[in-house]
């Protein structure tokens, strides 16, 4: 039985829609008290994913984190400027280039049908091609006043329906949206 392809987003942003601050920092994402280390649904989300797709900038930020590589699934990095993956990640991270539709065909042919799309520019590119099926957006109640936006300009309106809203760690709203086609 063939898996149904699905491109999903799981991301946090500020109240004013930024995923990083004016200095491209993300420390503010971890500044809210979370004494029970609630993962806000991330582990349930990731277990249903075949692979991740992210851009070079997001990869470089994640690679700079202390500790073990955080993803239990293969990660495909879209980049036209990166020449190779660091040696220590070559069995976990793979470089891909080209148009999004061609990249998706390649990933689907490798059995990767349920994809986690991550990173601002990558999410924006997938949205421009109307290739996002659902989004879980966790809104951190901070106004950053600028930075890297989650969303960019689109050529057309894309409709989503909010199918679930939860309050997490007593201060953040998490909404799940599905694409209305």
N, C-alpha and C positions, 0 to 999 in steps of 0.2 A: 504494500500500500504506500503510495507516494505521500510524503508530508506536504502540508499546505504551507506555502511560504508566508512569512509574517515578519515585518520589520517593526521593532518596538523601541521605545525610548523610555529610559528610567533616569531621571535627572532632577537635580535641585536647582532652584534659582531664587534670587532675591525677590522681594515684594514688587520691585520695579523691573523685574524681568532679566536680570543679569546673572550669568553663570560664573563670572569672575569679576573682581573689582577693577578699578582704573589702572592698577599696577599688575593686572593679570593674576592677582593673588586669589586663593580659595580658602585661606585660613578661616575666614568668617563662617564658612560652612560648618566648621567643627566647633564653633564658639558657644553654641547653645548647650546648657547642661543636659547630659544624657546619662544619668547615673546607672541605668540598667543596660547601657550599650544596646539599646533597641535598634535593630537594623532596618526598621520601617518597611519591612516587606521585601528587602533586597534579596535575601537568600531564597525565598519562595519564587521570586521573579527569575533569578539566574538559573535555577534548576531546570526551568523549561526552555532555556536558550541553548542553541547549538553552537553559536560563536558570537563574537563581538566584532563590530566594525567601527573604527575610529580614525580620526585624522592624526597627522604627525604631531601637531601641537599638544593634543590630548595625550598621545602616547608619551611624549617627552615629559609632561607633567607627572603622569602616573609612574613612569620609570624613575623619576627623581625621588619618589617616596622611600622612606626607610623601610626595611623589612622585606619579606617575601613578596614575589609577584602576586597581586591580589586576585587574579582571575583564574578560575578553575577550567575555563573553556578556551578554545583557540581564539586568538585575537588577530584580526586582519587590519593592518594599518594602511590607509590610503595616503600615498605621498608620491609626488613626482620629483621631489628634491632629495629624499632620503635614499641612500645607496644600499645600505645593509642594516640588518637588525643586530643589536649587540649580541655577542657570542653567547652569553648566559641565558638568552631568551629565545634562541633559534628554534627550539622545539615547541615553543608556546606562542610565538608571535611571528606573523608572516607579512611581508610587504606585498601590497597590491597596487596596481596602477591602471589608469584608463577611465573610461566612462562608467558611471554608476551602474547602468543596466548591464554592461559587459561584466563588471565585477560581480554583480548578483548572479548572472548566469554561471560564472565560474564557481562561485561558492555553492550554489544549488547543486551543481554537478558533483561537488565533493560531499554532498549530504548535509550541508549547512542550510537549513530552510528557515529556522526560527532565529532571527538575528537581533542582537542588541546594538542599536545605533547610538554612538556616544560622541560627544564633542560638538561645540557650537556650529562650526562651519560644516561639519559632516551632517548634522541634523538639518541645518538649513538647506544643504544641497539635496538631501533626500526629500525634504518637503517641497522644494522647487519642482522636483520630478513626480510629486504626489506618490511617494513610496513609503510613507509612514502609515502603519495600520493602527497603532495605539500608542499612547503616551501616559506614563505615570510621572507627574510633575509634583515635586515636593517644594512648597513655597516657604522659604525661611523669612520670618517677619522683620527683615531689615531693608531699608532703602539705601542703596549704594550710591545713587546719583550718577552712575556711569560705569562703564566697564565693557565686558564682552557680553553682548546680548544673546539670549537664547534663540530668539527668532529674528529673521531678517525680512527683506522685501520679497513678495511673491508676485508672480504674474497673474495669479487668479486666486479667488477666495477658496479656501479648503475648509470644509465643515467637519467638526468633531462633535461628539456628544459626550457629556460628562456622565459616566455610569456609576461612579463611586467617589465619595469624598470622606476622608477620615482626618481626625485630629491626632497627630503623633506627638509624643513627648510633651504633651500639654501646651504646645505653642506653635506647631507648624501644621499647615494644611497640606494634605496629600490628595490629589485628584487623579482619577484614572479617566482618560478620554479614549474613545474609539472613533475611528474614521467613519463618517457617514458617506456611503457611496450610493 
